[in-house]
Amino acid sequence: MSHICFAIVRCWGTRPTLRLSGYLWVAAMFGVLAALEANRIGVFLVPPFAATLTILMLLPETPVAQPYALIVGSVCGAAVGTGVSFLGSGLGMAVLAMVAAFVVISLIHAYHPPGVALASIPVLLHPGHWFPLLVVLPFTAVAVGSAAAMSKWLRGWPVYPKSLRNCC
């Protein structure tokens, strides 16, 4: 039994990348979001943002972590959720918003899983009609920009974003 458990963890589990700088970066980003939330500036400390930071730190080479997918997918998902919120609120509308966001961001080649989740926030938490532009856009731009800066300034930080030279 222990052999199968070991095989499952080894083959299907993740390999942690214990970079102290990465964990400090995530903690600092969470701290800023918490401070903005605590000062009643708006709804900032939402679970999809935690997922976005985790993707940037642990999976920076994946397509869902690249700037276009991350920023456009997140803002578009939140915008779709805001649009659906005009029709109503509640769990059913949140599901509709997430399904619609999944379709839209897939069609525009900006698939970012937290963007799908962000579609539920306007429907469930009612952060205001400008949530996509006043909260999601600045957060994603700062997350992408700071990850790119860390990649350039810190040795051992993964290369981010992927180069456009070898894409086709």
Secondary structure, DSSP 8 states (H G I E B T S, - for coil): -HHHHHHHHHHHS------HHHHHHHHHHHHHHHHHHHTTS-----HHHHHHHHHHHH-TTSGGGSHIIIIIHHHHHHHHHHHHHTT--SHHHHHHHHHHHHHHHHHTT---HHHHHHTHHHHHH---TTHIIIIIHHHHHHHHHHHHHHHHHSTTS---S--STT--
